[in-house]
Amino acid sequence: YGLPAKFVIHCNSPGWGSDKCEEMLDKTVKNCLALADEKKLKSVAFPSIGSG
C-alpha cells in the first residue's frame, strides 16, 4: 500500500453503549502496545479509535 510504516496493527473499536466499553478499549490499547513491544518497535501512533 506504499505506507511509510514497517507495521500496521489493525484493531476494531469496542462497541459503544456497553457497560464494558472503557475496559475493552483499555485492553485493546494495551494489547497493541504489547505487540509493538514484542516486535521491538520504537514508536507507535494511535489514530482516534472508534470516533465514527
QUIBEL-V982247 format. One record per residue. N is the residue number from 1. SS is DSSP state (alpha for helix, beta for strand, coil for the rest). NEAR is the number of other C-alpha atoms within 10 Angstrom. D_LAST is the distance of its C-alpha to the last C-alpha in Angstrom with 1 decimal. Layout:
n: (N & N)
ss: (SS & SS)
near: (NEAR & NEAR)
d_last: (D_LAST & D_LAST)
This chain:
n: (1 & 2 & 3 & 4 & 5 & 6 & 7 & 8 & 9 & 10 & 11 & 12 & 13 & 14 & 15 & 16 & 17 & 18 & 19 & 20 & 21 & 22 & 23 & 24 & 25 & 26 & 27 & 28 & 29 & 30 & 31 & 32 & 33 & 34 & 35 & 36 & 37 & 38 & 39 & 40 & 41 & 42 & 43 & 44 & 45 & 46 & 47 & 48 & 49 & 50 & 51 & 52)
ss: (coil & coil & coil & coil & coil & coil & coil & coil & coil & coil & coil & coil & coil & coil & coil & coil & coil & coil & coil & coil & alpha & alpha & alpha & alpha & alpha & alpha & alpha & alpha & alpha & alpha & alpha & alpha & alpha & alpha & alpha & alpha & alpha & alpha & coil & coil & coil & coil & coil & coil & coil & coil & coil & coil & coil & coil & coil & coil)
near: (3 & 4 & 7 & 6 & 7 & 6 & 11 & 10 & 10 & 7 & 12 & 9 & 16 & 18 & 13 & 12 & 8 & 10 & 9 & 12 & 14 & 14 & 11 & 16 & 18 & 12 & 13 & 17 & 15 & 12 & 13 & 16 & 16 & 12 & 13 & 17 & 13 & 9 & 10 & 9 & 12 & 7 & 8 & 13 & 6 & 8 & 6 & 8 & 13 & 12 & 6 & 5)
d_last: (23.3 & 25.0 & 22.8 & 24.8 & 23.7 & 26.1 & 23.5 & 19.8 & 18.8 & 15.8 & 14.2 & 11.8 & 9.8 & 11.7 & 11.3 & 10.6 & 13.6 & 16.0 & 18.8 & 18.5 & 14.8 & 16.0 & 18.9 & 16.9 & 14.7 & 18.1 & 19.6 & 17.0 & 17.6 & 21.3 & 21.6 & 20.1 & 22.6 & 25.4 & 24.9 & 24.9 & 28.0 & 29.6 & 29.1 & 30.5 & 27.8 & 28.5 & 25.0 & 21.4 & 18.2 & 14.9 & 11.8 & 9.0 & 8.3 & 5.5 & 3.8 & 0.0)
